Amino acid sequence: MSMILGCIDSSAYGPSVCDHAAWLASNGGAGLDLLHVVEDRDDGPRLLEDARSRLLDNGVQVGRSQIVDGPPASALAEAAAGAEVVVVGKRGLSSAAKCRGLGSNAARLVRRLDVPLCLVSQFYLPIHRGLVLIDGDIAHRRTIDYVAAHPMLSALRIDAIVMTGPGDDAEPKLDLARRTLGPAADVFATSAPDPDTAAAGYMADHQADLIIMSREMLFSDRALLRMEDRAVWAWRTPLFVC
């Protein structure tokens, strides 16, 4: 059985991590484990017990619960081996009050992990529609392949945007996305220099409950190397990075 790993701390993001992890586990038929990286050892057992109770209320049984020591990003990266998806808050206890974008530990996880990462805000809202952001590079197909293959995402109502630049031919990528995602997905092209612009243009007229993108696209754009400052991370909408 595949496994969802929910990573909690004592920030306000913990309950939302539990709720998003429960949604992923329920829709994907996966197990769910919990991890807490020690900040206050006396508080760790209580946090895990509260999280376990919340997940049980959502109808999800927790497998293993762990408390580990060490720098948060390093400890989480080590514990994530073998997970199907890792769920974390966009910001943790140390950065929740300091920034609007992506916290430092979450940014390190985006860079370090190979497994998909679900980055959540402080509140869970029902997830019915996913926005898939795709660049025009025909070799970059990780996002559409992942969405098509995994029930936790393929069951969503999917809109997919192929981002293009001046002079780009979007048709090969549009055709690939339509064939891979199937007739239930709406796939279209938009002229946008980066994911922020593409997502903002879509969200001005539509509603998305989850934004899905790939690391291969993020890291192909030098402007995204300072991910903590990108506007898309500050939105309330959760992000799924595969």
N, C-alpha and C positions, 0 to 999 in steps of 0.2 A: 504494500500500500504506500502511495506517495504521502509526503508529510509536509504540512504547513508549520512554519516556526514563527510564533508570535513573540516579539521581543519587547518587554515592558520595563519601564522605570517608574519613578514616583512622580513624574510630570503628569499634566492633565491629558496627555495623549494615550495613557495606558488603557482606559476603557474603550477608546476608539480602535486601538490596535486589536483588542479582543473581538470587537464586533466585526471588523473587516476580516480578521482571521477566521471567524466563525462562518462568515459568508463564503469565503473561498473554500473552506473545508467542506461545507455542506453542498456547494455546487459542483465541486470536483471529486466528491467521494473520497476525500483524503483524511488522514489522521492529523492531529494537531498537538504540537508540543509547545511548551512555554519556556522562555529564558529570561532571567533577570541578571544583569551584570551589577555586581555589588557597588552600591554607593553608601548605604547604611545597612550593615549586616543585620541589625535588629529589625529593620523594616522589610527586608526581603521576603521572609516567609509570609508575612501578612499580605504583601502585594500579590504574591503568587496565589494565595488562598482566595483573595478577592477576585482575581482574574479567573480562577478555576470556577468559582461560583457564578460569575457572569456568563461564562461560556456554557455552563450547564443550563442556565436559564435560556440560552439560545439553542438548546438541544444538541450541543456538541460536547463529547467526552474528550478530556485532555489525557494524552498519553503520559509523557515524561515532563516533569517540571525541574528546571535546573537553576541554581544560583552559582555564578562563576565570578572569579576575581580577574582583574586586569583592565587595561585600557579598553573602553567600550567597543570601538571599531574592531580592534584586533580580536577580542573575545567573541564578538558576534560573528566575525568572518570565520573563525575556527569552528564555532558551533553550527554554522550554516551548511557544512559539508553534508551532502545527501538530502538536503531539503528541496522540496519542489518550489516553494515560494517562501521568502522571508518577509514578514510584515513588521514595519517599524514606523514610529512617528516621524514626520518631516523635521521636527525639532525635538530635542530631548530636554532634560531638566536644566542642563547648563546653558542652553541657547534659547529656550522658549521665550524668555523675556527680552532677549537681546537682538533678535533679527526677525524679519518677516519672511525671508526666503528659506533656503535649505540649511539646516544645522550642520555643524562641522562633522559630527560623527556620521550623520546620514549621507553627507557628500562623500566621505571616505568609503562608505559601504557601496555606493553606486560605482565607485572606481574599482574597488577591490573584489567584489563578489562576482562570480560567474553565474550564480543562480538568479532567477527573477526576484525582483524586490518591489514590494508594494509599500509606497510611502503615503501615510495617511495624515489627515488633519485631526483636529480635536473632537470632531463630531462625525458619527456615521449616519449617512442617509441612504435609503434603499438604492440599489444599483441595478438599473435596467438598460441603460444605453452606454456604449463605449465609443470613444473617439480614438481611432488609430491614426497616429502620425507617421508618415512614411516619406523618406526622401526619394529623389528621382534615380538613385543609383540602382541599376537592375541587379547588382550583386548583393544588395542589402535586402534580404527577405526574411530575416529572423522574426520580425514582429508578426508579419502575416502568417508565416508558418506556425508560430506558437499559438496565435489566436485560433487558427483553424483546427489545431490538433487538441486543444485543451477544453474540456466541457465547461470549466469554470468561467471561461471567456466566450467561447463560441455560442453559448446560449443567449448572450446579450444581443440586443439590437445594435448593430455595428454600423457606424459611419467611418469611412477611411479617407483621409486626405493625403494625396501625393503632392508634396511641396516641390515647386519648380522655380528655377531662376531664369533670367533672360536668355532666350535662345534654346532652352531645354526642350526636348521632346518627351512629353509625359506619357505618350501612348504605350510604350513597352511596359512601364511599371503599372499603369492603369490596367492593362490587359492581364498582367501577372496577378495583381491584387484581386481582380474580379474572378479569375479562374480559381484562385486559392481560397478565397473567403466565401465564394458561392453567391447565389442570387439573393440571399437575404440581406447582404451587405450593400450599402450605397457607397460607391467609390467615385471620387471626383478629384480633379486637380485644382490647385490654387497657387498663385504666384506669391511666394513668401520667402524671405531670406533666412528664417530660422523657425524653430518650433513655437516659440512664444507668439510670433506674429500670426502663424497659421492657426494656432489654437484660439487666440484672441478674436480673430476674424470669424471663426466658426461659432464661438461662444456668444458673440454679439447677437446672433440670430437663432441659436439652437441651444439645447440643453444636453450636456454630457455628464454622466455620473461617475465616469472613470476615464482617464486619459492614459493611453497605452503607447509606449515608444520603446525603441531599442537602444542598447548601449552602442552598437555599431554606428547608429546615426548620431548619437550624442558626441561620440569621440571623433567623428569625422569632421566636426565643425569646431574649429579652433576657438570660436567665440564662446563655446560652452564649457571650456576648460575651467572657467570660474563659475561653476554651476550654482554655487550658493547665492549668487546675485541675480539669477534669472527670474523673471516675473512669474513664469509658469509654476515655480515651486511654491510661491506665496499664496496661490489660490486655494480655496477650500476643497476643490475637487481632488480626490486621491489620484496618485499616479502609479502606474504599473510599468516598471522598467525591466525588460527581458533581454 
